[in-house]
Amino acid sequence: MSFAQVLASGRDGSVVIPETWHQGRTAYGGFSSALALAEAMRVGGDLPPLRSAQIAMMAPLFGEVRVSAKVMRVGRNATWIAAEIANDRGVGTSANFVFMRPVESGVSVHDAAPAADLIPVDQAREFVNPNAPAFLRNHFEVRFALPRTQDRTADVCWWVRLSDTEGLDPAVALLLTADGLPPAVMPLLTAFIPVSTMHWQVNLLTATPHTQNGWWLLRSTADFAEQGCSSQRMQLWNSAGEPVLAGTQSIALFG
């Protein structure tokens, strides 16, 4: 099922998460984030553009889940909405979203260019891995965006495209895609070590996210990893190299 089909199949605030959207034993983080956003937008009605999100991924989510959202504050320029996804064991994902209309400002900073040695998407090599998470195999196309090297670094950069965006709000489709990379420390791991996202902070850098042919450039770079915790920076550009999203993520490493 596409993400839009999952949303359409929901009844009375409940949704069944298909296994094709799993990442290990739980729903893919981008799936649960986009699910919470879709409910927030439904509850909020006529909202300004999404500009920021804070998402706590507290427990595994699978099977039938309940999705709820509540408008916390409506200001002159911005609206805050909180959302939760829960199952019979309790809340698995908690999210806070900020929707804000553009306002006049004399400040302009643009310091988020993609890598100089970036491989254009039409020349990039396809990522094929039969052991990749279910969500990636079933719902995304992936290509390597940087030249291959022998160095093992905590840095992952891919071109990623959602296979089916029909019926999705652009912000929902973007959040669904933006968590598509493995944790940046994965190239450093020498054995199968369980990993889990704990918290994801996302800032949208434009009120109108768009790209050509569905391709987005994603990059995650770890700044620090020790004692089972990793902190990483995350960036996303459109196919023209324009910055669209920036964020940070905390990752738990169980080994």
Backbone bond lengths (Angstrom), bond angles and torsions (degrees), N, CA, C in turn:
res aa  C-N    CA-C-N  psi(-1)  N-CA   C-N-CA  omega(-1)  CA-C   N-CA-C  phi
1 M - - - 1.459 - - 1.526 110.27 -
2 S 1.322 116.44 136.97 1.455 120.16 173.01 1.526 108.71 -71.24
3 F 1.324 116.64 168.08 1.453 119.53 179.90 1.522 110.57 -64.29
4 A 1.327 117.14 -39.82 1.464 120.32 178.00 1.529 111.04 -61.92
5 Q 1.317 117.21 -37.60 1.463 120.39 178.19 1.525 111.33 -68.19
6 V 1.326 117.01 -36.45 1.466 120.28 176.11 1.524 109.73 -61.86
7 L 1.331 116.75 -45.87 1.462 120.29 178.33 1.517 111.35 -60.15
8 A 1.323 116.58 -43.96 1.468 120.59 -177.52 1.516 112.09 -67.12
9 S 1.329 117.96 -25.25 1.458 121.40 -177.72 1.523 112.61 -82.16
10 G 1.340 116.92 -10.60 1.456 120.55 -177.71 1.523 112.51 -66.64
11 R 1.333 115.65 147.96 1.466 121.90 179.45 1.528 109.28 -136.97
12 D 1.349 115.77 128.68 1.471 122.03 173.44 1.523 112.32 52.59
13 G 1.329 116.01 42.25 1.456 120.29 177.01 1.513 115.07 81.94
14 S 1.337 118.03 1.86 1.463 121.82 -179.95 1.523 110.51 -109.10
15 V 1.334 115.51 142.51 1.460 122.70 179.11 1.520 108.11 -136.97
16 V 1.330 117.20 142.22 1.455 121.72 174.42 1.530 108.15 -99.85
17 I 1.329 115.88 124.91 1.468 120.85 -178.50 1.525 108.89 -85.82
18 P 1.329 118.33 114.44 1.467 119.99 178.16 1.529 111.62 -66.93
19 E 1.315 117.02 149.77 1.467 120.57 -179.84 1.525 112.04 -64.96
20 T 1.328 117.07 -22.30 1.467 118.95 177.81 1.524 112.09 -67.33
21 W 1.334 117.48 -13.37 1.459 121.89 177.45 1.530 111.55 -102.15
22 H 1.333 117.46 13.49 1.452 120.68 -178.81 1.529 112.36 -82.84
23 Q 1.324 114.34 153.72 1.455 123.31 168.58 1.519 105.23 -128.66
24 G 1.328 116.40 95.79 1.454 120.26 -170.65 1.515 110.23 71.20
25 R 1.332 116.48 -128.97 1.461 120.68 -175.53 1.526 113.23 -92.22
26 T 1.321 118.00 5.54 1.461 121.06 -177.19 1.521 110.60 -135.57
27 A 1.317 115.54 168.92 1.457 119.92 174.89 1.526 109.97 -63.39
28 Y 1.319 116.57 143.06 1.460 122.77 173.12 1.533 109.09 -53.56
29 G 1.336 116.29 136.79 1.455 120.59 -175.86 1.513 113.98 -58.52
30 G 1.325 117.66 -36.93 1.454 120.05 177.17 1.515 112.20 -66.43
31 F 1.345 116.02 -31.39 1.466 120.94 177.50 1.523 110.20 -65.28
32 S 1.343 117.16 -52.22 1.457 119.82 -178.28 1.534 110.86 -64.74
33 S 1.325 117.61 -36.10 1.467 120.64 177.74 1.517 111.38 -64.51
34 A 1.328 116.39 -45.60 1.460 120.63 179.58 1.526 111.33 -68.06
35 L 1.330 117.03 -33.98 1.463 120.90 177.73 1.528 110.13 -64.28
36 A 1.326 116.84 -43.88 1.464 120.80 177.35 1.527 110.71 -64.33
37 L 1.332 117.12 -40.72 1.464 120.63 179.03 1.524 111.62 -64.03
38 A 1.321 117.08 -43.43 1.466 120.55 -179.72 1.526 110.91 -59.74
39 E 1.343 117.13 -40.21 1.459 120.27 178.31 1.529 110.87 -69.53
40 A 1.324 117.57 -39.67 1.461 121.04 177.25 1.526 111.04 -60.50
41 M 1.324 116.99 -41.64 1.459 120.92 179.73 1.523 111.51 -69.82
42 R 1.325 116.94 -33.76 1.466 120.14 177.39 1.522 110.45 -66.47
43 V 1.335 116.30 -44.21 1.464 120.88 -179.44 1.531 111.17 -70.01
44 G 1.335 116.42 -37.10 1.461 120.40 -175.47 1.509 115.21 -73.67
45 G 1.336 117.41 -23.34 1.458 120.20 178.81 1.518 111.91 75.44
46 D 1.328 116.30 -128.75 1.464 122.06 -176.00 1.534 109.07 -81.16
47 L 1.324 116.04 91.43 1.456 121.98 -173.48 1.524 111.69 -104.70
48 P 1.343 117.39 153.64 1.467 119.59 167.14 1.527 109.40 -69.76
49 P 1.332 118.65 177.76 1.463 120.87 -177.26 1.530 112.45 -65.20
50 L 1.330 115.61 149.51 1.461 121.72 173.16 1.526 109.25 -68.09
51 R 1.358 116.34 132.07 1.455 119.27 179.14 1.529 113.46 -124.15
52 S 1.337 118.35 -20.18 1.459 118.72 -178.20 1.520 110.12 -157.60
53 A 1.338 115.80 151.26 1.460 121.22 178.28 1.524 109.64 -147.69
54 Q 1.313 116.39 142.06 1.458 123.52 172.03 1.519 107.15 -124.11
55 I 1.324 116.87 120.63 1.461 121.29 -172.07 1.515 109.69 -126.54
56 A 1.321 116.33 121.02 1.457 122.86 176.92 1.520 108.42 -102.57
57 M 1.323 116.40 121.98 1.463 122.02 -179.72 1.520 107.38 -105.44
58 M 1.332 115.93 94.67 1.458 121.87 -165.14 1.518 114.74 -94.78
59 A 1.334 116.80 -27.82 1.467 119.56 -175.51 1.520 109.33 -156.60
60 P 1.349 117.72 157.25 1.463 120.66 179.71 1.522 112.24 -60.07
61 L 1.337 115.08 143.43 1.459 122.11 176.02 1.531 108.81 -125.56
62 F 1.322 116.13 127.57 1.465 121.10 177.85 1.515 108.08 -158.29
63 G 1.337 115.61 165.15 1.467 119.72 -179.12 1.512 111.35 65.93
64 E 1.332 115.81 -143.19 1.463 120.38 -178.77 1.524 110.68 -82.45
65 V 1.332 116.03 131.28 1.464 121.58 179.40 1.528 109.05 -131.01
66 R 1.318 115.25 160.12 1.464 122.29 177.29 1.525 108.47 -109.83
67 V 1.325 115.66 134.24 1.463 121.75 -178.36 1.526 108.93 -118.42
68 S 1.328 116.48 130.10 1.463 120.30 179.63 1.519 109.51 -140.11
69 A 1.325 116.32 156.97 1.463 121.38 178.72 1.523 109.50 -150.66
70 K 1.334 115.24 153.86 1.459 121.18 -178.65 1.520 109.74 -144.39
71 V 1.321 116.73 132.92 1.460 121.46 174.81 1.524 107.99 -72.43
72 M 1.336 116.62 121.34 1.458 121.21 -176.75 1.526 112.54 -93.12
73 R 1.320 116.65 -35.22 1.463 120.19 179.13 1.516 109.90 -161.07
74 V 1.322 115.47 139.59 1.458 122.25 173.08 1.525 107.65 -117.97
75 G 1.313 116.52 109.14 1.452 121.73 179.00 1.511 111.68 -98.33
76 R 1.331 116.41 -173.90 1.459 119.82 -179.17 1.521 111.61 -67.03
77 N 1.347 116.53 -35.51 1.467 120.46 -178.00 1.519 114.02 -116.21
78 A 1.328 117.58 -22.52 1.459 120.41 -171.41 1.519 111.94 -133.53
79 T 1.338 114.39 153.08 1.467 122.46 176.86 1.515 108.91 -127.76
80 W 1.341 116.08 132.93 1.461 122.14 178.63 1.523 108.86 -107.99
81 I 1.332 116.25 131.25 1.463 121.50 179.19 1.523 108.87 -132.03
82 A 1.324 116.66 132.61 1.461 122.76 176.11 1.521 109.26 -103.63
83 A 1.334 116.67 142.92 1.463 121.53 -179.42 1.513 109.97 -138.67
84 E 1.334 115.86 151.74 1.455 121.79 178.13 1.518 110.49 -137.83
85 I 1.323 114.75 148.46 1.462 121.87 170.92 1.521 106.79 -123.38
86 A 1.319 116.41 127.43 1.463 120.54 -175.22 1.517 110.75 -136.98
87 N 1.337 115.19 159.08 1.460 121.55 169.82 1.533 107.80 -129.40
88 D 1.310 117.09 -165.30 1.459 119.77 -176.67 1.528 113.02 -65.07
89 R 1.320 117.55 -17.32 1.464 121.05 179.56 1.516 112.92 -90.60
90 G 1.323 117.65 -5.92 1.457 121.19 179.87 1.522 112.06 122.24
91 V 1.323 115.86 -167.92 1.469 121.95 -177.31 1.526 110.03 -74.02
92 G 1.329 115.71 129.57 1.463 121.04 177.30 1.508 112.73 -103.25
93 T 1.343 117.01 -34.50 1.465 122.07 179.64 1.518 109.36 -134.78
94 S 1.335 115.41 132.92 1.456 121.66 175.99 1.519 107.73 -126.01
95 A 1.329 117.05 132.77 1.463 120.07 -174.58 1.521 111.20 -136.84
96 N 1.315 114.98 147.95 1.460 122.42 172.15 1.517 108.57 -126.15
97 F 1.335 115.42 130.06 1.461 120.74 -177.18 1.532 109.76 -120.97
98 V 1.332 115.26 143.42 1.458 121.31 174.63 1.525 108.20 -119.37
99 F 1.328 115.16 124.90 1.460 122.34 176.91 1.529 107.33 -111.94
100 M 1.321 117.34 126.63 1.464 119.82 -173.50 1.522 110.96 -142.97
101 R 1.309 115.64 134.49 1.458 119.64 177.21 1.528 109.94 -77.37
102 P 1.333 119.41 152.74 1.465 121.33 176.46 1.525 110.73 -63.21
103 V 1.321 116.49 141.64 1.466 121.95 176.21 1.524 108.86 -129.01
104 E 1.307 116.38 157.18 1.458 121.28 179.67 1.524 110.31 -66.72
105 S 1.349 116.35 137.05 1.460 121.17 179.51 1.519 109.94 -151.95
106 G 1.339 115.08 142.59 1.463 119.85 177.74 1.515 112.99 -90.45
107 V 1.340 117.24 1.63 1.465 121.75 -178.25 1.524 110.15 -98.62
108 S 1.332 116.79 131.68 1.464 121.40 178.03 1.526 108.75 -142.88
109 V 1.342 116.27 116.08 1.460 122.44 178.71 1.525 108.35 -129.14
110 H 1.320 117.26 126.76 1.460 121.64 178.68 1.530 108.40 -132.85
111 D 1.319 116.01 93.16 1.458 120.95 -177.13 1.525 109.53 -132.54
112 A 1.331 115.80 56.90 1.461 120.28 -176.50 1.523 110.38 -145.53
113 A 1.336 115.51 56.47 1.456 120.07 -178.78 1.528 110.45 -81.19
114 P 1.337 118.35 147.71 1.472 120.24 174.70 1.519 110.95 -70.04
115 A 1.328 116.73 170.80 1.466 122.28 -176.81 1.526 111.45 -60.75
116 A 1.326 115.86 144.73 1.463 120.90 -179.34 1.527 111.97 -67.14
117 D 1.356 117.08 -30.59 1.465 120.43 -178.46 1.529 112.17 -97.02
118 L 1.314 116.53 27.93 1.460 122.11 -179.56 1.525 111.44 -60.74
119 I 1.327 116.87 136.81 1.465 122.62 175.20 1.529 108.17 -88.31
120 P 1.337 119.45 123.65 1.463 120.63 177.91 1.526 110.56 -57.09
121 V 1.316 115.80 148.08 1.459 119.24 -173.12 1.522 112.38 -61.09
122 D 1.334 117.99 -33.40 1.463 119.79 -178.78 1.530 112.67 -75.54
123 Q 1.347 117.75 -9.29 1.463 121.68 176.69 1.534 112.59 -110.57
124 A 1.315 116.40 -3.55 1.460 120.67 -173.45 1.525 111.35 -78.27
125 R 1.333 114.93 146.45 1.467 121.39 -179.38 1.524 110.53 -79.92
126 E 1.325 115.74 136.94 1.460 121.51 -178.52 1.527 111.25 -69.90
127 F 1.323 115.83 139.90 1.455 122.22 175.23 1.524 108.68 -87.71
128 V 1.319 116.85 119.97 1.463 122.02 178.79 1.517 108.15 -129.78
129 N 1.341 116.43 119.12 1.459 120.73 -179.32 1.526 108.27 -149.92
130 P 1.325 117.99 108.36 1.474 120.08 -178.67 1.518 112.98 -64.33
131 N 1.329 117.76 -15.09 1.460 121.67 179.29 1.527 112.67 -98.20
132 A 1.329 116.62 6.01 1.461 119.94 178.40 1.529 109.70 -65.22
133 P 1.346 118.06 156.57 1.463 120.27 179.04 1.526 111.87 -55.31
134 A 1.319 115.57 152.09 1.470 121.43 -175.30 1.521 111.86 -56.97
135 F 1.322 118.07 -42.17 1.461 120.17 -177.04 1.522 111.09 -61.36
136 L 1.342 116.55 -37.30 1.457 120.51 -177.07 1.522 110.74 -72.09
137 R 1.340 117.04 -42.18 1.467 120.67 -179.65 1.525 111.56 -66.05
138 N 1.313 117.66 -35.66 1.464 121.42 -170.68 1.524 115.21 -93.95
139 H 1.343 118.18 -23.24 1.460 118.46 -168.93 1.521 115.29 -130.05
140 F 1.325 118.63 -0.94 1.464 120.24 -176.56 1.519 111.71 -136.25
141 E 1.320 114.74 151.99 1.460 122.55 167.31 1.528 107.03 -106.68
142 V 1.321 116.87 139.97 1.460 121.09 -174.94 1.525 109.97 -135.38
143 R 1.329 116.38 139.87 1.459 122.50 173.60 1.527 109.29 -136.95
144 F 1.337 116.32 146.40 1.459 121.32 178.95 1.527 109.84 -73.13
145 A 1.345 117.28 131.53 1.460 120.98 -172.05 1.521 114.28 -102.97
146 L 1.353 117.90 -10.12 1.460 120.88 179.40 1.527 110.10 -124.27
147 P 1.327 118.03 152.92 1.467 120.45 178.23 1.520 111.18 -59.38
148 R 1.326 116.18 145.35 1.458 121.33 -179.84 1.522 110.22 -74.01
149 T 1.339 115.81 137.32 1.464 120.95 177.76 1.522 109.00 -131.63
150 Q 1.321 116.03 167.42 1.460 121.29 177.81 1.532 111.78 -85.98
151 D 1.311 116.72 -11.77 1.462 121.06 -178.27 1.526 110.51 -75.28
152 R 1.317 115.67 139.62 1.458 121.83 175.28 1.535 107.51 -98.88
153 T 1.316 116.30 107.51 1.454 120.96 -177.59 1.524 109.63 -125.64
154 A 1.317 115.31 156.57 1.469 120.95 179.38 1.522 109.38 -85.01
155 D 1.318 114.36 67.21 1.466 120.70 -173.53 1.528 108.41 -153.14
156 V 1.335 117.18 124.06 1.461 122.11 179.65 1.522 108.59 -128.62
157 C 1.322 117.03 130.81 1.469 121.29 -178.88 1.528 109.14 -139.59
158 W 1.325 116.52 117.39 1.464 122.59 -177.80 1.524 110.78 -133.41
159 W 1.327 113.90 153.09 1.456 120.99 161.32 1.540 107.12 -85.32
160 V 1.315 117.80 132.28 1.462 121.35 -177.11 1.529 109.57 -134.17
161 R 1.334 115.37 136.55 1.477 120.25 178.17 1.525 109.70 -134.79
162 L 1.320 117.03 127.84 1.454 122.94 174.44 1.527 108.53 -72.58
163 S 1.327 116.62 129.71 1.459 120.75 -172.87 1.526 112.96 -67.19
164 D 1.337 117.91 -34.93 1.462 121.45 -175.12 1.520 109.67 -135.88
165 T 1.331 116.73 107.43 1.460 121.66 179.21 1.520 112.44 -107.09
166 E 1.314 117.37 2.44 1.468 120.35 -175.93 1.522 110.92 -59.38
167 G 1.312 115.56 131.12 1.451 121.18 176.49 1.508 115.25 82.35
168 L 1.328 118.70 4.42 1.461 121.49 -177.24 1.528 111.46 -103.84
169 D 1.323 116.22 138.75 1.455 120.65 170.35 1.531 108.02 -62.51
170 P 1.343 118.87 141.35 1.469 120.36 -177.91 1.523 113.80 -56.38
171 A 1.340 118.30 -36.40 1.463 120.36 179.52 1.523 111.27 -68.57
172 V 1.325 117.37 -38.31 1.468 121.21 177.70 1.525 109.99 -65.74
173 A 1.332 117.12 -45.26 1.464 120.84 178.94 1.530 111.07 -62.73
174 L 1.330 116.60 -36.78 1.461 120.25 179.51 1.522 111.28 -66.44
175 L 1.338 117.61 -46.70 1.463 120.32 179.70 1.524 110.98 -65.73
176 L 1.316 116.92 -34.41 1.457 122.05 176.94 1.531 111.00 -61.51
177 T 1.331 116.52 -33.08 1.461 122.28 -176.90 1.525 113.16 -89.18
178 A 1.331 117.09 -31.63 1.460 122.04 -165.03 1.523 114.65 -67.07
179 D 1.333 118.26 -17.13 1.464 121.16 179.14 1.530 111.24 -102.38
180 G 1.328 116.10 21.07 1.458 120.76 -171.91 1.518 115.94 -74.05
181 L 1.324 118.98 -15.63 1.460 120.99 -179.80 1.522 111.39 -80.39
182 P 1.340 116.85 152.65 1.471 119.14 168.73 1.521 108.60 -69.75
183 P 1.340 118.89 161.90 1.464 120.32 175.08 1.529 111.00 -53.59
184 A 1.320 115.82 144.08 1.467 120.12 -174.64 1.522 113.24 -61.70
185 V 1.338 117.92 -24.20 1.469 120.15 -178.90 1.522 112.44 -81.07
186 M 1.317 118.57 -5.51 1.463 120.56 -176.39 1.522 113.07 -54.69
187 P 1.347 120.78 -40.81 1.473 119.02 178.72 1.520 113.96 -61.68
188 L 1.332 118.29 -16.83 1.458 121.76 -178.95 1.523 112.87 -90.11
189 L 1.315 117.57 -13.41 1.453 121.25 -176.36 1.521 109.85 -79.32
190 T 1.316 117.50 131.48 1.461 122.18 -176.85 1.524 112.79 -98.50
191 A 1.322 117.57 -7.06 1.459 121.20 178.47 1.516 107.89 -147.00
192 F 1.346 115.63 169.86 1.457 118.83 179.24 1.526 109.40 -68.16
193 I 1.306 115.47 111.73 1.461 121.74 179.37 1.530 107.86 -123.54
194 P 1.330 118.52 123.00 1.469 119.85 178.34 1.529 110.64 -61.21
195 V 1.318 115.06 138.63 1.461 121.53 176.90 1.519 108.57 -131.02
196 S 1.315 117.12 155.19 1.455 120.90 -178.90 1.513 110.30 -153.97
197 T 1.321 116.37 134.22 1.464 120.36 174.46 1.526 109.52 -73.73
198 M 1.337 116.26 134.96 1.460 120.90 176.65 1.522 111.82 -102.22
199 H 1.332 116.36 -43.78 1.460 119.66 -176.96 1.522 109.47 -147.69
200 W 1.333 115.39 141.32 1.468 121.49 -178.66 1.517 108.75 -132.73
201 Q 1.317 116.24 121.78 1.469 122.63 175.88 1.517 107.82 -109.17
202 V 1.333 116.30 126.37 1.462 121.86 -175.73 1.523 109.72 -126.67
203 N 1.328 117.13 132.89 1.465 122.46 172.09 1.523 108.98 -121.60
204 L 1.310 117.33 124.85 1.455 120.70 174.53 1.522 108.86 -85.33
205 L 1.325 116.30 131.76 1.451 122.21 -174.50 1.517 112.65 -94.68
206 T 1.305 116.75 -0.27 1.460 122.09 177.32 1.516 109.05 -146.16
207 A 1.316 115.53 150.18 1.457 120.21 177.46 1.524 111.61 -82.14
208 T 1.327 116.41 -13.15 1.474 120.39 -176.44 1.527 110.22 -131.36
209 P 1.327 118.67 75.30 1.477 120.34 -179.96 1.519 111.81 -65.32
210 H 1.339 115.66 131.22 1.465 120.01 178.82 1.525 108.60 -155.60
211 T 1.332 115.47 157.55 1.457 121.73 176.57 1.512 108.88 -154.41
212 Q 1.332 116.08 169.86 1.458 121.06 178.25 1.516 111.09 -93.72
213 N 1.318 116.22 136.14 1.470 122.49 174.80 1.526 113.74 57.98
214 G 1.323 117.25 19.95 1.455 120.93 173.92 1.511 116.41 80.71
215 W 1.343 119.00 -2.68 1.464 121.47 -175.08 1.520 111.52 -85.58
216 W 1.354 114.80 133.08 1.462 122.47 173.62 1.531 108.69 -122.40
217 L 1.317 116.20 146.51 1.461 121.81 176.19 1.523 108.64 -99.42
218 L 1.345 116.71 119.77 1.458 122.42 -178.55 1.524 109.70 -114.30
219 R 1.334 115.72 140.46 1.466 119.93 175.84 1.526 109.74 -142.83
220 S 1.328 116.31 133.16 1.460 123.06 175.69 1.519 108.55 -125.15
221 T 1.327 116.71 131.88 1.457 122.27 -178.47 1.521 109.05 -133.53
222 A 1.315 117.18 123.69 1.460 121.08 179.78 1.526 110.50 -79.84
223 D 1.330 115.86 132.73 1.453 121.74 176.36 1.521 111.75 -93.67
224 F 1.338 115.76 -27.84 1.457 119.98 -172.03 1.520 109.17 -160.73
225 A 1.314 116.04 141.10 1.463 121.10 173.97 1.515 109.01 -151.23
226 E 1.327 116.37 122.97 1.456 121.15 -179.62 1.516 109.00 -167.18
227 Q 1.344 116.01 146.54 1.455 123.00 175.08 1.534 112.58 53.71
228 G 1.334 115.18 38.79 1.458 120.14 174.09 1.507 116.05 85.02
229 C 1.341 117.79 5.63 1.470 120.88 179.55 1.528 110.23 -126.96
230 S 1.313 116.04 138.75 1.461 121.63 176.20 1.524 109.09 -127.51
231 S 1.320 115.65 138.74 1.461 121.84 176.08 1.523 108.46 -113.68
232 Q 1.323 117.39 128.76 1.459 120.27 -177.15 1.521 111.63 -133.33
233 R 1.338 113.99 148.79 1.462 122.10 172.04 1.522 108.58 -93.80
234 M 1.332 116.52 143.94 1.456 121.11 -179.21 1.524 109.14 -131.48
235 Q 1.338 115.41 135.93 1.459 121.01 179.83 1.531 109.50 -134.84
236 L 1.318 114.84 152.40 1.462 120.53 179.35 1.520 108.22 -143.01
237 W 1.328 115.32 132.57 1.460 122.68 178.15 1.527 109.05 -123.37
238 N 1.337 116.03 159.02 1.466 118.68 172.12 1.528 109.42 -85.25
239 S 1.323 116.64 -178.53 1.464 120.61 -174.18 1.526 112.65 -67.43
240 A 1.342 117.40 -17.18 1.460 121.07 177.76 1.517 112.35 -90.40
241 G 1.344 117.46 2.74 1.454 121.21 179.82 1.508 114.28 83.42
242 E 1.334 117.23 13.27 1.462 120.88 179.50 1.529 109.94 -86.99
243 P 1.343 118.79 131.69 1.467 120.86 -179.50 1.517 111.63 -66.67
244 V 1.317 115.95 134.15 1.459 121.71 -175.93 1.527 111.63 -122.15
245 L 1.333 118.01 -33.66 1.462 121.27 -175.09 1.520 109.42 -149.29
246 A 1.324 115.73 144.28 1.460 121.76 174.04 1.516 108.16 -139.42
247 G 1.327 116.16 149.75 1.458 117.79 -178.68 1.509 112.43 -167.85
248 T 1.312 114.68 -179.43 1.460 122.91 173.82 1.512 107.90 -134.45
249 Q 1.309 115.35 157.67 1.472 119.86 -179.99 1.520 109.23 -146.90
250 S 1.327 115.17 138.65 1.462 120.48 174.75 1.517 107.93 -103.57
251 I 1.327 115.60 131.33 1.465 122.78 -174.71 1.527 109.53 -119.65
252 A 1.334 116.85 134.26 1.466 121.73 172.98 1.513 108.84 -93.33
253 L 1.340 116.57 132.03 1.464 122.93 178.73 1.533 107.64 -114.43
254 F 1.308 116.86 117.41 1.464 120.83 -175.79 1.524 111.00 -96.81
255 G 1.335 115.37 59.57 1.440 120.73 179.56 1.505 112.63 151.63
